[in-house]
Every structure is written in C-alpha cells, then in structure tokens.
Amino acid sequence: MSDLADNLAGRFIVLDGPDGSGKSTQLAMLADFLRAAGATVTTTRDPGGTAIGDTIRAILLDRANEAMSIGCEILLYMASRTQLMAEVISPAVKADHCVLCDRWVSSTVAYQVAGGKASADDIMAAYDLALGQSRPDLTIILDLDAEEGLSRADRRAGHDRIEARGAEYHHRVRELFLDQARSCPTRFVAVDAVGSADEVHQRLRAVIETWEFAAP
C-alpha cells in the first residue's frame, strides 16, 4: 500500500459544489486514481446510494413536488443520509476503505439556506439529531460561477426541481458553499472547477496528495 493509500484508509471524503461543477465526473476520475495508488475505494451519492435513499431522492428531485415544505425537504435529506451512513459509509470506513461521496450536508446548507426558508443552524441541528457527530473528514467544494454551472447543466436532458430555480438563487448557492469552506478550513477546501476535466482532476490530486486531516 502506498503512503497515499495508507493516509486515506478509513477516510470519508465528499465532493460538493454548485450544479454543473462536475462532481460526478471528478469523483469517478478521483476514484480511479486512488485505486491505482492502492487504495480501496467506495463511491456513493447523496441523496440516494441505497434502495431507500434512491426512493427518497426521486421524491426530492421531482418537479411535481414544488409544494414540499422546507421542513419536509430537510428531513427527507437527513433520512436518506442516515440510511446511507448506516448501510454504506460506516461499514466501509470501518473496513478501512476511502469513501468518496457525491454531495453531503454541505449541499443542504447551501441550497436550503439560499432559498431563505431555513438557517444553517436549523439544518445542522437536524443533522446532529439524525447522524450525531459524524462528519466528513474532508469536503472538497468544486467552485464554479453560477452562469457557467447552469450552462453546463443546460446541456443535460431536462432539469430537476432544484436546477430549475433562477440564476439569482444559484449565485447565493455558490456563495454559501464558499462560506462553508472559509469557515472550516480544517475540513473544507474550495477547488477551481473551471477548465477541462483533466485540469480540474490535477487540482484535486494536488489537494488529496497533500491534505493533512484534522484529528477526530
């Protein structure tokens, strides 16, 4: 096992950021790189990642559910997250896998606070109730201008319930992601997501290869 693989064993790492920032692409590329370095990698996504979570995900992203209350929305996210932690993340971490997850509670803070109907404190109180003090070891925010992110999202077929909101909303989302990175530099880092997939991947590699994880 390489030094990098050894350093990442049992770590829970999240890739997050605005719509169109390339999280899924970068997660797959990072997983391939880490496996080549000798790490055992488990990949997953939030919401979803389990049969129960995928059912919840479909409800959350369905454009027919615009009447959903903010309380219902937050609790559904936490329900999916709790199942994912119990069924996938915790067992993988205990087996010394490096867990890479597409989104986590950092997304709930950014998107729901941007909507003006919840505070970060409310969201984290719900998180603590559902998951206790379980936190990612590192959250990497893929930072991208809102217009560029929405332009990339436009190239995909259709929009989910969140992507369909306006540009001003998505500007607030970006700033809330960056606020989280600035407020907790021991567990968050923002990475420029402008450029080709290979260019962004090299920036992620530089972070992963040099990151000093905070004590539990």
N, C-alpha and C positions, 0 to 999 in steps of 0.2 A: 504493500500500500504506500502511495506517495505521501509526502508531508501534507499536500493539499487535501487529499482524500482523508487523511487522518484528522486534519483540523475540522473537516466538515461532517465527520461522523456524528450522528445524533443531533444535527442542527436542523432547525425549521426556518426556511428562508422563503420570503414572499416577494413576488414581482407584482407591482401595482402601478397605477397611473391612469391618466385620462383615457377615454375611448380613442381608439386608433393609435395608441402609443406603441403597439407591437408586442404586448405582453406574451401572448401565446406563442408567437414565433420565437421570441427571445428565450422563453422558458424551455422550449424544445431544443434550441441550439445550446443553451447552457447545460441542460441535462446530458446531451451527447458529449460535450466537452468534459464534464465531470466524470462520466462513466469511463471515458478514455483515460482519465487520470487515475482510475482505480476506485472511485467512489461507488457505493451502492446508492442509487438514487430512486426515490419515489416521487412521482409527479401527480398533482391533483389540481382541482379548481374549486373556487368558492364564488357564489353558492353552487352546490352540486357535489360531485365527487363520490356520492353514494346513491343507492336507489331512492332512499328517502329524500336526500338532498336534491337530486335531479327533479323529483316531483315538485319540490318547493321552488326550485329555480324556474320551472316552467310557469308557475303562478306569478312569481315576482316580475318576470320579463314580459308577460303577456300584455299587449297594448289594450286589451279589453278590460284590464283591471285598474284603470285610472282612478276609480273611486276608492281604491285601497287607502285606508287611513295610515298616517305615519307610524302610529304605534304598532299596527298590524305588520307593516312593512319591516320595521326594525326587528320585531320578534320573530318573523319568518326567517330573516337573515341569521339571527342568532340560533334558531332551531336547526337550520341547515349546517351551520358552523359546529354546533355541539355534536351532531351526528358524525360529521367529518373528522372531528378531533378524536372521538371515541373509536370510530371504526377504522380510520386510515392513519391519521397523523401520529397519535400517541403510540400505537404499536410499531410504526416504522421508526420513530425516534428511539424507542426502547431497543430496537434491533440494530441501532447504530446506522440507519440509513440517513442520507441527506434528503430532507423533504423539500421539494420545490412546489409552491402553491401559487396559482394564478388568482390574485386578489385575496384580501382578508378584511379585517375590521377597519383598516385604513380607508378602504373604499366606502364603507358605510358612513364613516365620519365625513369624508369629502362630499359624497353625493347627497346624503340626507341633510347635512348642515347647510349645504348650498341651496337646498330648497326652502330654507328658512322656517322649517317646522319642527326642528329638533336641535338640541345643543350637543356638542361633543361630550359634555359631562353626562347627559342623559343616555347617550349611546354607550359610553364606556361603563355606566352603571349596569345597563342591561347585559353587556358583555361579561362583566365580572360576575353577575348573578348566574349566567349560563356556563361560563368557562373558568371561573375563578381567576387565578393569576397567570394562566397560560398565555404566553406572548411569543410571537416570532422572535428568533434570535437576531434576524436581520430583515428589514423591509426595504427593498430597492424600488424607489419611485422612478419610473420611466417618464421623464418630463418632456412635454411637447405642447406647443402653442395650440390653443383650442381650435382655431380655424384649420390648422394642418391636421389635427386629430379628426375633426369632423369630415374633412375632405377625404381622408383615408377611409373612414367609416362609410362614407357615401359609396365607395367602390364595392362594398359588400352588398349582398341582396337584402333589401329591407332594413328596418330599424327596430330595435326592441323598445320597450316602454321608456327606458332611461335615455337611450341615444336620441330619441325623438324630441327631447326638450331643446330649447333655443340656445343660441350662441352665448348669450349673457350668462345663462346658467352654467354652461361648460367652462367659461372663464373663471367663475367662482370655484368650480370643482378643482381646476388646476391649482389655484392659489391655496386651497385648503389642503391639497396633497403636499405642496411645498411647505406650508406652515407646519405640518406634522414632521417633516424631515428636519426643519430648522429647530423645532422644539425638543427633539430627542435624537441628537447626533450620535449617541452610542448604539442605537438600534435602527436608525434610518439613514439612508443616503439617497440623494437625487442624482440621476444619471441622464445626461442629454440623450434624447431619443431621436434627434434629427440626424438624417443621413441614411446610408444603406443598412440593411440588416447586419452585414458583416462588420461595419464600422461600430454600430451600437454594441454588437457582441463583444468586440475587443474592449470596449469601455467596461462592460460587465465583468469580463475576465479580469481586468485590472483591479476592480473592486474585490472580487471574490478571492483573488490570489494574495491580497494584502490586508484583508479585513481582520481587525483584532476584536474578537467577540467579547461583549461585556460579561462580567461574572453573573451567574444565575441570581 
